[in-house]
Each structure stands twice: as structure tokens, then as C-alpha cells.
Amino acid sequence: MIANERYLKILNFLDAKQSVTISELVNLLNISESTVRRDLATLDKEKKLIKVHGGAISNKNSHIIQEESLEYKRFINQDEKKIIAQRASSLIKPKDFVYIDAGTTTYEMINFINEKSATYLTNSIPIAQSLISKNLNTIILGGKIKCNTQAIIGSFAKEYLQNFNFTIGFFGSNGVSLQNGYTTPDIEEAIIKKIAMEKSDKSFVLCDSSKFNLVSSITFASLKEAFIITTKIKDIQLLEKLKEHTKILEV
């Protein structure tokens, strides 16, 4: 199979799925992993897709309907997520009451958190477990568990969350776009995010490069309702437009 045929198959696959792993392309195209990596690098350079750790995502203003599993998302843009998480954790001050939203980038924050006088509340089972392992003051929401993300959602979690007032909150988002703000595919998870953000004095969305210009089914906040922590945005036009709506912390 010649290169142009492979490129077309990769792009058609992305149009259907919005994301693809290297192993999926190896099986689909029956080629070596090194060839897949070269093809993705070429298509990324031509701005036909966005190459991420372990695969690629569509660079179109895509609509995400289905939530990927926690295990899958942990392998996307790992290096970026760690850099963003480290910057986010540095914002926590003594005695803060911190909300940490379910998500793979927010999960990475725990490796860098050392403020023991703060109190941490989360709706994520893995994040709560990591906080406890560091002997940090931890509260977890009660309610229904969403299996593929291990996030706690539902009416009981919503009511419980109303009791708290956070000095700072850190949030994940499946998509960030100028037109639709911060979005997620699950309406119950969107409700929890929305309430927690409203109850936070300051809110930060942790966003790696794969999230920009993506749109999920439910908007849980407009851009102005939270600052964005991300790595350096190469698209200067996008950066300037984002800055019209919110503050961007590039790391």
C-alpha cells in the first residue's frame, strides 16, 4: 500500500471515530508501528490531524458523543498533562478548600500536591484514593458511580455538593471551543461540573492541546467562567480569540 492510500485510510478512520491509537492503525493497515508513527507525523505536519501520545485525534471541530474510558484517556498526551497538572497544583495555598474534578489531567495533579493544610474534595474515586495515599485531608462525594470514568454523579451528589464553598476548583473538560465553551458528553457529569464551578471562588480548566476546537453534547460553563491552564498554544489566532474571553496560563 502506497503512502497516499494509507493517509486516506487513516483520515477516513478518524472521520468515523474522532480518535485512533497506533495499535489500531497497525491492525487496520497491516503495517509496522514505525510506519504508522511516520504517517501520523506527516499528517500532523500537514495539519490534517493532531498527533498525540499513543495515536491521533481529528483536528476538525468535532462533536464528541461518547466518553472514552479512563484507561484509554490516561495514555493521551501524558507529558502535556503532567506539565499542566504541576502548574495547577502550584496554585493551591495553605488552608485552601480545593475541588478536584474527575479527569486524567486533574488526576496527575496529585503527584505534585504537597499542601497538607488544605482540604480536598473530589467526585473521582481514583483521585480520592491518591489523595488518601498522600495522607491529605480528603472528602469524596457520595452518589452514583459512572463506570467508565469512575466519577461520582447523580442527584445525591448534586445535593451534597450544594453544601460546600470552595476557594479554588480544578476541572477537566472533553472539549473547549470558542462557540460552545467547556463541554462534556454526559449530562449528569455536566451538572456536577457546573455546580462545583459555581461554588468555587476561582476555577481553572486543565486542558491539553487535544481538547481545543472539540465540542461535546453538553456545555457546563462558558469560557469566561474559568481560566485555562494549558501548554503553549501554537495557533496564534486561536490564542488571541481565547484571550478575548478568559485568561490563559500557558506552561
C-alpha positions as CSV (number, residue, x, y, z in Angstrom):
1,M,0.0,0.0,0.0
2,I,1.4,3.4,-1.0
3,A,1.7,6.3,1.4
4,N,-1.3,8.3,0.0
5,E,-3.6,5.3,0.3
6,R,-2.5,4.9,3.9
7,Y,-3.1,8.5,4.6
8,L,-6.6,8.3,3.1
9,K,-7.5,5.3,5.2
10,I,-6.2,6.9,8.4
11,L,-8.2,10.1,7.8
12,N,-11.4,8.2,6.9
13,F,-11.0,6.2,10.1
14,L,-10.6,9.4,12.1
15,D,-13.7,10.9,10.5
16,A,-15.6,8.0,11.8
17,K,-14.1,7.7,15.3
18,Q,-12.5,11.1,16.0
19,S,-9.6,9.4,17.7
20,V,-7.3,6.4,16.9
21,T,-4.5,4.6,18.6
22,I,-1.2,3.4,17.0
23,S,-2.1,-0.2,17.6
24,E,-5.5,0.2,15.9
25,L,-3.7,1.6,12.8
26,V,-1.2,-1.2,12.8
27,N,-4.0,-3.7,12.7
28,L,-6.1,-1.7,10.2
29,L,-3.3,-1.1,7.7
30,N,-1.2,-4.2,8.4
31,I,2.0,-2.1,8.7
32,S,4.7,-1.6,11.3
33,E,4.4,0.7,14.3
34,S,7.3,2.8,13.0
35,T,5.5,3.4,9.7
36,V,2.3,4.4,11.5
37,R,4.3,6.9,13.6
38,R,5.9,8.4,10.4
39,D,2.5,8.6,8.7
40,L,0.9,10.4,11.7
41,A,3.9,12.8,11.9
42,T,3.4,13.6,8.2
43,L,-0.3,14.2,8.5
44,D,0.2,16.3,11.7
45,K,2.7,18.4,9.9
46,E,0.2,18.9,7.1
47,K,-2.4,19.9,9.7
48,K,-4.7,17.0,8.6
49,L,-4.9,15.6,12.2
50,I,-3.4,16.2,15.6
51,K,-0.7,13.7,16.7
52,V,-0.9,12.8,20.4
53,H,0.8,10.4,22.6
54,G,-0.2,6.9,21.6
55,G,-2.2,7.9,18.5
56,A,-4.0,10.8,16.9
57,I,-7.2,12.8,17.0
58,S,-9.2,14.7,14.4
59,N,-8.4,18.4,14.1
60,K,-11.9,19.2,13.0
61,N,-14.4,21.0,15.2
62,S,-15.7,17.5,16.1
63,H,-18.7,16.6,18.1
64,I,-17.9,14.1,20.8
65,I,-20.9,12.0,21.8
66,Q,-19.3,9.0,23.6
67,E,-16.9,9.2,26.6
68,E,-13.7,7.2,26.3
69,S,-12.7,5.1,29.2
70,L,-10.4,6.4,31.9
71,E,-7.8,3.8,31.0
72,Y,-7.8,5.0,27.4
73,K,-7.6,8.7,28.1
74,R,-4.7,8.3,30.5
75,F,-2.4,7.5,27.6
76,I,-3.3,10.6,25.6
77,N,-0.8,13.5,25.8
78,Q,0.7,12.2,29.1
79,D,3.7,14.6,29.1
80,E,1.4,17.6,28.5
81,K,-0.9,16.5,31.2
82,K,1.9,16.3,33.8
83,I,3.2,19.7,32.9
84,I,-0.3,21.3,33.2
85,A,-1.0,19.4,36.4
86,Q,2.2,20.6,38.0
87,R,1.3,24.2,37.3
88,A,-2.2,23.7,38.6
89,S,-1.0,22.2,41.9
90,S,1.3,25.2,42.5
91,L,-1.8,27.4,42.8
92,I,-3.0,25.7,45.9
93,K,-2.4,27.8,49.0
94,P,-2.4,26.9,52.8
95,K,-5.8,26.3,54.2
96,D,-7.5,26.3,50.8
97,F,-10.7,24.2,50.3
98,V,-10.0,22.6,46.9
99,Y,-12.4,21.0,44.5
100,I,-10.7,18.5,42.1
101,D,-12.9,17.3,39.3
102,A,-12.8,13.8,37.8
103,G,-10.4,13.6,34.9
104,T,-7.0,12.3,33.7
105,T,-5.2,15.7,33.9
106,T,-6.7,16.5,37.3
107,Y,-5.6,13.0,38.4
108,E,-2.0,13.9,37.5
109,M,-2.2,16.9,40.0
110,I,-1.9,14.5,43.0
111,N,1.7,13.7,42.1
112,F,2.6,17.4,42.7
113,I,0.3,18.3,45.6
114,N,2.1,18.8,48.9
115,E,-0.1,21.3,50.7
116,K,-1.2,19.4,53.8
117,S,-3.1,22.2,55.4
118,A,-5.6,22.3,52.6
119,T,-8.7,20.2,52.4
120,Y,-9.6,18.4,49.1
121,L,-13.0,17.4,47.8
122,T,-13.4,15.3,44.7
123,N,-16.0,13.3,42.8
124,S,-13.4,10.9,41.5
125,I,-12.7,7.6,43.1
126,P,-9.1,7.3,41.7
127,I,-8.3,10.9,42.8
128,A,-9.6,10.3,46.3
129,Q,-7.5,7.2,46.6
130,S,-4.4,9.1,45.5
131,L,-5.1,11.9,47.9
132,I,-5.5,9.5,50.8
133,S,-2.3,7.7,49.9
134,K,-0.5,11.0,50.5
135,N,-2.3,11.5,53.8
136,L,-4.1,14.6,52.7
137,N,-7.4,15.8,54.1
138,T,-9.9,14.3,51.7
139,I,-13.7,14.4,51.2
140,I,-15.4,12.4,48.5
141,L,-18.9,13.0,47.1
142,G,-21.5,10.3,47.6
143,G,-23.7,9.1,44.8
144,K,-23.9,7.0,41.7
145,I,-20.6,5.9,40.1
146,K,-20.1,6.3,36.4
147,C,-18.2,3.1,35.5
148,N,-16.0,4.2,32.6
149,T,-14.7,7.4,34.3
150,Q,-15.1,6.3,37.9
151,A,-16.7,9.7,38.6
152,I,-19.5,10.2,41.1
153,I,-22.6,11.7,39.7
154,G,-26.4,11.8,40.2
155,S,-29.0,13.6,42.3
156,F,-27.5,12.7,45.7
157,A,-24.0,14.0,44.6
158,K,-25.7,17.2,43.3
159,E,-27.5,17.8,46.6
160,Y,-24.4,17.0,48.7
161,L,-22.2,19.4,46.6
162,Q,-24.5,22.3,47.3
163,N,-23.3,22.4,50.9
164,F,-19.7,23.4,50.1
165,N,-17.9,26.6,49.1
166,F,-14.5,26.2,47.6
167,T,-11.7,28.6,47.5
168,I,-10.4,27.1,44.3
169,G,-11.5,24.4,41.8
170,F,-9.8,22.4,39.1
171,F,-11.8,20.9,36.3
172,G,-11.4,18.6,33.3
173,S,-13.3,19.1,30.0
174,N,-13.8,16.9,27.0
175,G,-13.9,19.9,24.7
176,V,-13.1,23.6,24.6
177,S,-14.4,25.8,21.9
178,L,-15.0,29.5,21.3
179,Q,-18.6,28.9,20.3
180,N,-19.6,26.3,22.9
181,G,-17.3,26.8,25.9
182,Y,-16.4,23.9,28.1
183,T,-18.3,20.7,27.2
184,T,-18.7,17.1,28.2
185,P,-20.8,14.2,26.7
186,D,-22.7,13.2,29.9
187,I,-25.5,15.5,31.2
188,E,-25.2,14.1,34.8
189,E,-21.4,14.8,34.9
190,A,-22.0,18.2,33.3
191,I,-24.4,19.1,36.2
192,I,-21.8,18.2,38.8
193,K,-19.1,20.2,37.0
194,K,-21.4,23.2,36.7
195,I,-22.4,23.3,40.4
196,A,-18.8,22.8,41.6
197,M,-17.6,25.6,39.3
198,E,-20.3,27.9,40.6
199,K,-19.3,27.1,44.2
200,S,-15.6,27.9,43.6
201,D,-14.2,31.3,44.1
202,K,-11.6,30.6,41.3
203,S,-12.0,28.0,38.7
204,F,-9.3,26.5,36.3
205,V,-9.9,24.1,33.4
206,L,-6.9,21.9,32.8
207,C,-6.7,21.5,29.0
208,D,-4.1,19.7,26.9
209,S,-3.8,20.5,23.2
210,S,-6.1,17.7,22.0
211,K,-9.2,19.4,23.6
212,F,-9.3,22.7,21.7
213,N,-11.9,23.1,19.0
214,L,-13.7,19.9,20.2
215,V,-17.4,20.0,21.1
216,S,-19.3,17.6,23.3
217,S,-23.0,17.3,23.8
218,I,-23.4,19.4,27.0
219,T,-21.9,22.8,27.8
220,F,-21.3,23.1,31.6
221,A,-19.7,26.5,31.5
222,S,-18.8,29.4,29.2
223,L,-15.2,30.3,28.6
224,K,-15.3,33.3,30.9
225,E,-16.3,31.2,33.9
226,A,-12.9,29.6,34.3
227,F,-9.2,30.3,33.5
228,I,-7.5,27.8,31.2
229,I,-4.2,26.1,32.1
230,T,-2.6,24.6,29.0
231,T,0.7,24.1,27.2
232,K,1.9,26.7,24.7
233,I,-0.8,27.2,22.0
234,K,0.8,27.2,18.6
235,D,-2.3,28.6,16.8
236,I,-1.8,32.3,17.5
237,Q,-5.2,33.2,16.0
238,L,-6.9,30.8,18.4
239,L,-4.9,32.1,21.3
240,E,-5.9,35.7,20.7
241,K,-9.6,34.8,20.4
242,L,-9.5,32.7,23.6
243,K,-7.9,35.7,25.4
244,E,-10.9,37.8,24.5
245,H,-13.0,35.5,26.7
246,T,-10.7,34.3,29.5
247,K,-7.2,34.2,31.0
248,I,-4.8,31.6,29.6
249,L,-2.0,30.2,31.7
250,E,0.5,28.7,29.3
251,V,3.2,26.4,30.7
